[in-house]
């Protein structure tokens, strides 16, 4: 299996909503296998297709005893709140405390065409919400409050100076204080 380059903040592909998966073929299966390799190499627990430059609505994940590929995922229910230090493979080395629903009900389809219905809480619920955000063109930094957003701008500017060759020279913040980036990892 080969690995793919993970797109980082500033790449416009991360801001584009992904199209539904309509056909599962050998190329999609191979891509999902490659995405697992890429995710493991980056020490992540989830990776959405747009993070490797593919505008298809699916993600891979491996959390504890659960792992899989979810095509065309949707959250049909959510409840509660849970604050947790959340990072993103597309915003390397940075994380912020983010509040998200504590429990969710996720539906989707697996690679064999079987319908999925998953009740998740805490970290697994956060993982699914984070990856679905990527599929919708929503990034971790979109969930920051004003103070966190100021800190993020400062940190991203410091990263630009420290690693210009890896970032293409900049990590621009969009208007409205948004940046571009994604994939859940533990801080």
C-alpha positions in Angstrom: 0.0 0.0 0.0 1.2 3.5 -0.8 0.7 6.6 1.2 -0.6 9.9 0.0 0.4 13.5 0.9 -2.0 14.9 3.4 -3.2 18.3 2.2 -2.6 21.1 4.8 -4.3 24.3 5.7 -4.4 26.7 2.8 -5.1 24.0 0.2 -8.5 24.9 -1.4 -9.5 21.3 -1.8 -10.1 21.3 1.9 -12.8 24.0 1.6 -14.7 22.2 -1.2 -17.7 20.0 -0.2 -17.2 16.4 -1.4 -19.5 14.7 -3.9 -21.4 11.6 -2.9 -19.9 8.2 -3.7 -22.1 6.7 -6.4 -19.9 3.7 -7.4 -17.7 1.4 -5.4 -15.0 -0.1 -7.6 -11.5 -1.5 -7.2 -10.0 2.0 -7.4 -12.0 3.2 -4.5 -11.1 0.1 -2.4 -7.4 0.6 -3.2 -7.7 4.3 -2.3 -9.3 3.5 1.0 -6.5 1.0 1.8 -3.9 3.7 0.9 -5.7 6.1 3.1 -5.4 3.7 6.1 -1.7 3.6 5.4 -1.5 7.4 5.2 -3.5 7.8 8.4 -1.4 5.3 10.3 1.9 6.8 9.1 0.6 10.2 10.3 -0.5 8.7 13.7 -4.1 9.6 13.0 -7.3 7.9 13.9 -9.4 9.3 11.0 -8.8 10.6 7.5 -11.3 12.0 5.0 -10.9 11.7 1.2 -10.5 15.5 0.7 -7.4 15.4 2.9 -5.7 13.4 0.2 -7.1 15.5 -2.6 -10.1 13.3 -3.5 -13.5 15.0 -3.6 -15.5 12.0 -2.7 -17.7 11.8 0.4 -16.1 9.0 2.5 -13.6 8.6 5.3 -11.5 5.9 7.0 -11.1 5.5 10.7 -9.4 3.3 13.3 -10.4 3.9 16.9 -9.7 1.2 19.5 -11.5 -1.9 18.5 -13.5 -0.2 15.7 -12.2 0.6 12.3 -13.7 1.0 8.9 -14.7 3.0 5.8 -17.8 5.0 5.8 -19.3 6.2 2.5 -21.8 9.1 2.3 -22.0 9.5 6.1 -24.7 11.6 7.9 -25.3 12.4 11.5 -29.0 11.9 12.1 -29.0 12.6 15.9 -26.8 14.2 18.4 -27.0 15.1 22.1 -25.0 16.7 24.9 -21.8 18.6 24.9 -18.2 17.4 25.3 -15.1 19.6 25.4 -11.9 17.9 24.2 -8.4 19.0 22.9 -8.8 18.4 19.2 -6.1 18.4 16.5 -6.1 17.9 12.8 -3.6 16.1 10.5 -4.1 19.0 8.0 -3.1 21.5 10.7 0.0 19.7 12.0 1.2 20.2 15.5 -1.7 22.4 16.6 -4.8 21.6 18.7 -7.5 23.5 20.6 -10.2 22.6 23.0 -13.4 22.3 21.0 -17.0 21.7 22.2 -19.0 19.2 20.1 -22.0 17.0 20.8 -21.1 14.1 23.2 -23.2 11.4 21.5 -24.2 11.0 17.9 -26.0 8.5 15.6 -24.1 8.1 12.3 -25.6 6.5 9.2 -23.8 5.6 6.0 -22.7 2.7 3.8 -19.7 0.5 3.9 -17.6 -0.7 1.0 -19.7 -3.8 0.6 -22.9 -1.7 0.2 -24.2 -2.6 3.7 -26.0 0.2 5.5 -24.3 1.4 8.7 -26.0 2.7 11.8 -23.5 3.6 14.5 -24.2 5.0 18.0 -21.0 6.8 19.2 -20.0 8.8 22.1 -17.1 11.0 23.3 -13.9 10.4 21.2 -15.5 8.2 18.6 -18.4 10.7 18.2 -15.9 13.5 17.8 -13.9 11.5 15.3 -17.0 11.0 13.1 -18.0 14.7 13.4 -14.5 15.9 12.5 -14.3 13.7 9.4 -17.8 14.7 8.2 -16.8 18.3 8.7 -14.0 17.7 6.1 -16.5 16.2 3.7 -18.6 19.4 4.0 -15.5 21.7 3.5 -15.6 22.7 7.2 -12.4 22.8 9.1 -11.3 22.6 12.7 -10.5 26.3 12.9 -14.2 27.0 12.0 -15.1 25.8 15.5 -12.8 28.2 17.3 -14.0 31.1 19.4 -12.6 34.6 18.8 -9.7 34.2 21.3 -8.8 30.8 19.9 -8.9 32.2 16.4 -6.5 34.9 17.3 -4.1 32.4 18.8 -4.5 30.1 15.7 -3.6 33.0 13.4 -0.5 33.6 15.5 0.5 29.9 15.6 -0.1 29.5 11.9 2.0 32.5 11.1 4.8 31.1 13.2 4.5 27.7 11.4 4.8 29.6 8.1 8.1 31.1 9.2 9.3 27.8 10.6 8.3 25.5 7.7 7.8 27.5 4.5 9.0 24.8 2.1 6.4 22.3 3.5 3.5 24.7 3.5 4.0 26.4 0.2 4.9 29.5 2.2 1.7 30.4 3.8 -1.3 29.2 5.9 -3.8 31.9 5.0 -6.9 32.5 7.1 -10.0 33.0 5.0 -12.3 36.0 5.6 -14.3 35.5 8.7 -11.3 34.0 10.5 -11.4 30.7 8.9 -8.4 28.7 7.6 -8.2 25.6 5.6 -7.2 22.1 7.0 -8.3 18.6 8.5 -8.2 14.8 9.9 -8.4 13.9 13.6 -5.4 13.1 15.6 -4.7 12.9 19.3 -2.7 15.9 20.5 
